[in-house]
Amino acid sequence: MSLRAFRIAYDGTNYYGFQRQPDVSTVEDAIFDALRALEVLNPSADKPDGYAAAGRTDAGVSALAQTIALEAPDWLEPRALNAELPADVRAWAAADAPAEFHATHHASRRTYTYHLYAPTEAPLDSEPADSVVDDDRFRAACEALSGTHDFHNLTPDDRNTERSPSIAVRRDDDYLVLTVSAGGFARELVRRLVSLARDVGTGDAPLEKVDRALAPEPLPGHEGIAPAPPEPLVLTDVQYPALAFEIDEEAAASARAVFERRRIDQRTGARVAEQVADGLR
């Protein structure tokens, strides 16, 4: 047995987040169940030896590069792990890790991508007016939120709230795609950054609200910033300078098939919803 790190992709739609919780289904539960089925994890053990994960993701959030590490036999390749994982959780790459490696503490940078529906003009009579986003205002908010700040007003955490995110924004048709990177994130921070920038972009909040959110004083309840929905958020990268991941091509193909199926299903659902909406005009 030696320490191995695995890249895990998953569709978070049907899970209550990554980390185990009582009485609900999580991605970590699925991984541990697979390891027990493969007799890598003893049925009586709480978790594998040497186990750690890059971080938690909230309910509904998906991942491309969630990373776990554990003491694993040489035969445990991503394709072997996939044989016991559910279809919407796929291992796709692995790396040998030094004995002292810790998947949480040794991550040098984490990157999330958020796909925000943000049309520049309302295309439908029924389109909510507050869905229209001014790109310049939105980018100004993101620029003000980038860099080192105390984000105590943008997370439910009550300690370790100083972070240094960098936020890049690009427009893709009716979507603004945000790439947010940092050494680490407080809980719900990315989703609340998105929510605040969106409020500024739609004109629901002035740019000065960013300054108020970053100030030492707590925001009053009526000015609190709720997190944006989790489903458009993806953990897209976790960097480990000391590791060299090798892609398992069979496992990666299996993962691509899962997300291609998801893409088709969601496009089909969108066509059905479009027909119903058009029929109600």
C-alpha positions as CSV (number, residue, x, y, z in Angstrom):
1,M,0.0,0.0,0.0
2,S,1.2,3.5,-0.9
3,L,-0.3,6.9,-0.9
4,R,-2.1,7.7,-4.1
5,A,-4.0,10.8,-5.2
6,F,-7.1,10.5,-7.5
7,R,-8.9,13.2,-9.6
8,I,-12.6,12.8,-9.2
9,A,-15.3,14.4,-11.5
10,Y,-18.9,14.4,-10.4
11,D,-22.4,15.8,-11.2
12,G,-23.4,17.3,-7.9
13,T,-27.1,17.5,-8.8
14,N,-28.2,14.5,-6.8
15,Y,-25.8,14.9,-3.8
16,Y,-25.9,17.0,-0.6
17,G,-22.4,18.2,-1.2
18,F,-19.0,16.3,-1.1
19,Q,-18.4,15.8,2.6
20,R,-20.2,13.1,4.5
21,Q,-23.3,14.1,6.5
22,P,-25.7,12.1,8.6
23,D,-28.7,10.7,6.7
24,V,-28.2,12.3,3.3
25,S,-26.3,11.1,0.2
26,T,-22.9,12.8,-0.5
27,V,-20.1,12.2,-3.0
28,E,-17.8,11.1,-0.2
29,D,-20.3,8.4,0.8
30,A,-20.3,7.1,-2.7
31,I,-16.4,7.0,-2.8
32,F,-16.2,5.2,0.6
33,D,-18.9,2.7,-0.5
34,A,-16.9,1.9,-3.6
35,L,-13.7,1.4,-1.6
36,R,-15.5,-1.0,0.7
37,A,-16.9,-2.9,-2.2
38,L,-13.3,-3.2,-3.6
39,E,-12.1,-4.3,-0.1
40,V,-9.7,-1.3,0.0
41,L,-11.6,0.1,3.0
42,N,-12.4,-2.1,6.0
43,P,-16.1,-2.2,6.6
44,S,-15.5,-1.2,10.2
45,A,-13.2,1.7,9.4
46,D,-14.5,5.2,9.3
47,K,-12.2,6.3,6.4
48,P,-9.2,5.0,4.5
49,D,-5.7,5.3,6.0
50,G,-4.0,8.6,4.8
51,Y,-7.3,9.9,3.5
52,A,-7.9,13.6,2.8
53,A,-9.8,15.6,0.1
54,A,-9.0,18.8,-1.6
55,G,-12.1,20.5,-0.1
56,R,-15.8,20.5,0.4
57,T,-18.3,21.4,-2.3
58,D,-21.9,22.5,-1.4
59,A,-25.0,20.6,-2.3
60,G,-25.6,20.8,-6.1
61,V,-22.1,21.9,-6.9
62,S,-20.2,19.8,-9.5
63,A,-16.5,19.1,-10.0
64,L,-14.0,18.3,-12.6
65,A,-10.9,18.1,-10.4
66,Q,-11.9,17.2,-6.9
67,T,-8.9,15.4,-5.5
68,I,-8.6,12.7,-2.8
69,A,-5.6,10.8,-1.5
70,L,-5.5,7.5,0.4
71,E,-3.3,4.5,1.1
72,A,-4.1,2.3,-1.9
73,P,-2.9,-1.0,-3.4
74,D,-1.0,-0.8,-6.7
75,W,-3.9,-2.2,-8.7
76,L,-6.3,0.6,-7.7
77,E,-6.4,2.6,-10.9
78,P,-9.2,5.1,-11.7
79,R,-11.0,2.5,-13.9
80,A,-11.0,0.0,-11.1
81,L,-12.5,2.6,-8.7
82,N,-15.1,3.5,-11.4
83,A,-16.3,-0.1,-11.5
84,E,-17.9,0.4,-8.1
85,L,-18.7,4.1,-8.2
86,P,-22.2,5.4,-9.3
87,A,-22.3,6.7,-12.9
88,D,-22.3,10.3,-11.9
89,V,-19.1,10.1,-9.9
90,R,-16.0,9.2,-12.0
91,A,-12.3,8.9,-11.2
92,W,-10.2,9.8,-14.2
93,A,-6.5,10.4,-13.2
94,A,-4.1,9.4,-10.5
95,A,-0.7,10.2,-9.1
96,D,1.8,8.7,-6.7
97,A,2.1,10.9,-3.7
98,P,4.9,11.3,-1.0
99,A,4.1,9.8,2.4
100,E,3.6,13.3,3.9
101,F,1.1,14.4,1.3
102,H,-2.2,15.9,2.4
103,A,-4.8,16.6,-0.2
104,T,-6.2,19.5,1.7
105,H,-3.2,21.3,3.1
106,H,-0.9,20.8,0.1
107,A,-3.2,22.3,-2.5
108,S,-1.5,25.5,-3.7
109,R,-4.4,26.9,-5.6
110,R,-8.1,26.0,-6.2
111,T,-10.2,27.3,-9.1
112,Y,-14.0,27.4,-9.4
113,T,-16.0,28.3,-12.5
114,Y,-19.5,29.8,-12.3
115,H,-21.8,30.0,-15.3
116,L,-24.1,33.0,-14.6
117,Y,-27.1,33.5,-16.8
118,A,-26.8,37.2,-17.5
119,P,-28.4,38.5,-20.7
120,T,-27.6,42.0,-21.8
121,E,-31.2,42.6,-22.8
122,A,-34.4,40.9,-21.9
123,P,-35.2,38.5,-24.8
124,L,-38.7,37.6,-23.7
125,D,-41.7,39.5,-22.4
126,S,-41.7,37.3,-19.4
127,E,-38.0,37.8,-18.7
128,P,-37.4,39.3,-15.2
129,A,-36.1,42.8,-15.6
130,D,-33.5,42.1,-12.9
131,S,-31.9,39.4,-15.0
132,V,-30.4,42.0,-17.4
133,V,-26.7,42.6,-16.5
134,D,-24.5,45.5,-17.5
135,D,-21.1,44.0,-18.2
136,D,-19.1,47.0,-17.2
137,R,-20.8,47.3,-13.8
138,F,-20.4,43.6,-13.2
139,R,-16.7,43.6,-14.1
140,A,-16.1,46.6,-11.8
141,A,-17.6,44.7,-8.9
142,C,-15.5,41.7,-9.6
143,E,-12.3,43.8,-9.9
144,A,-13.2,45.4,-6.5
145,L,-13.7,42.0,-4.9
146,S,-10.4,40.6,-6.2
147,G,-7.3,40.7,-4.1
148,T,-6.7,40.3,-0.4
149,H,-9.8,41.2,1.8
150,D,-11.6,40.1,4.9
151,F,-14.7,38.5,3.5
152,H,-16.5,38.0,6.8
153,N,-19.7,39.5,5.3
154,L,-19.6,37.0,2.4
155,T,-19.4,33.7,4.3
156,P,-21.1,32.0,7.3
157,D,-17.7,31.3,8.7
158,D,-16.7,33.3,11.8
159,R,-12.9,32.9,11.5
160,N,-10.2,32.6,8.9
161,T,-12.2,34.8,6.6
162,E,-9.3,36.7,5.0
163,R,-8.7,35.4,1.5
164,S,-7.1,36.5,-1.8
165,P,-9.2,35.5,-4.8
166,S,-8.6,36.5,-8.3
167,I,-11.7,36.8,-10.5
168,A,-11.7,36.7,-14.3
169,V,-14.8,37.3,-16.3
170,R,-15.7,36.5,-19.9
171,R,-19.0,36.8,-21.8
172,D,-20.3,33.7,-23.6
173,D,-23.6,34.7,-25.3
174,D,-26.2,35.1,-22.5
175,Y,-23.8,33.9,-19.9
176,L,-21.0,35.5,-17.9
177,V,-18.4,32.9,-17.0
178,L,-16.5,33.7,-13.8
179,T,-13.2,31.9,-13.0
180,V,-12.3,32.4,-9.4
181,S,-9.0,31.2,-8.0
182,A,-7.4,31.4,-4.6
183,G,-5.3,29.3,-2.2
184,G,-8.4,28.5,-0.4
185,F,-12.0,29.6,0.1
186,A,-14.3,30.2,3.0
187,R,-17.7,28.5,2.9
188,E,-20.1,29.8,0.2
189,L,-17.6,32.6,-0.7
190,V,-17.6,32.0,-4.4
191,R,-21.4,31.9,-4.6
192,R,-21.8,35.1,-2.5
193,L,-19.1,36.9,-4.6
194,V,-21.2,36.0,-7.7
195,S,-24.4,37.2,-6.0
196,L,-23.0,40.5,-5.0
197,A,-21.4,41.2,-8.4
198,R,-24.7,40.3,-10.1
199,D,-26.6,42.7,-7.8
200,V,-24.2,45.5,-8.9
201,G,-24.4,44.4,-12.5
202,T,-28.2,44.5,-12.6
203,G,-28.4,47.8,-10.7
204,D,-30.0,46.3,-7.7
205,A,-27.1,47.5,-5.6
206,P,-24.6,50.3,-6.1
207,L,-20.9,49.6,-6.6
208,E,-20.4,51.1,-3.1
209,K,-22.0,48.0,-1.6
210,V,-18.8,46.1,-2.4
211,D,-17.0,48.5,-0.1
212,R,-19.6,48.0,2.6
213,A,-19.3,44.3,2.3
214,L,-15.6,44.4,2.7
215,A,-15.6,46.8,5.6
216,P,-15.0,45.6,9.2
217,E,-18.5,46.3,10.2
218,P,-21.1,43.5,9.8
219,L,-23.8,44.1,7.2
220,P,-27.2,44.5,8.8
221,G,-29.6,41.6,8.1
222,H,-31.6,43.4,5.5
223,E,-28.4,44.1,3.5
224,G,-27.1,40.5,3.8
225,I,-25.8,38.8,0.7
226,A,-27.3,35.4,0.0
227,P,-25.4,32.8,-2.0
228,A,-26.1,32.4,-5.7
229,P,-27.6,29.0,-6.7
230,P,-25.1,26.1,-6.5
231,E,-25.9,24.3,-9.7
232,P,-23.9,26.6,-12.1
233,L,-20.7,26.2,-10.0
234,V,-17.9,23.7,-10.8
235,L,-14.6,23.0,-9.0
236,T,-12.5,23.0,-12.1
237,D,-8.9,22.8,-10.8
238,V,-6.8,22.0,-7.7
239,Q,-3.1,22.5,-8.1
240,Y,-0.4,20.4,-6.4
241,P,3.1,21.3,-7.6
242,A,4.6,18.1,-6.3
243,L,2.2,15.7,-8.1
244,A,2.2,14.5,-11.7
245,F,-1.2,13.1,-12.5
246,E,-1.6,10.5,-15.3
247,I,-4.9,10.3,-17.1
248,D,-6.5,6.9,-17.3
249,E,-7.9,7.1,-20.8
250,E,-10.6,4.5,-20.2
251,A,-11.7,6.2,-17.0
252,A,-11.7,9.6,-18.7
253,A,-13.8,8.3,-21.6
254,S,-16.3,7.0,-19.0
255,A,-16.5,10.4,-17.3
256,R,-16.9,12.2,-20.7
257,A,-19.9,9.9,-21.5
258,V,-21.6,10.8,-18.2
259,F,-21.4,14.6,-18.8
260,E,-22.3,14.3,-22.4
261,R,-25.5,12.4,-21.3
262,R,-26.1,15.2,-18.8
263,R,-25.7,17.8,-21.6
264,I,-28.2,16.0,-23.8
265,D,-30.7,15.5,-21.0
266,Q,-30.6,19.2,-20.0
267,R,-30.9,20.4,-23.7
268,T,-33.9,18.1,-24.1
269,G,-35.4,19.5,-20.9
270,A,-34.8,23.0,-22.1
271,R,-36.6,22.3,-25.4
272,V,-39.6,20.9,-23.5
273,A,-39.7,24.0,-21.2
274,E,-39.4,26.3,-24.3
275,Q,-42.4,24.6,-26.0
276,V,-44.6,24.9,-22.9
277,A,-43.6,28.6,-22.4
278,D,-44.2,29.4,-26.0
279,G,-47.6,27.8,-25.8
280,L,-48.6,30.0,-22.9
281,R,-48.1,33.3,-24.8
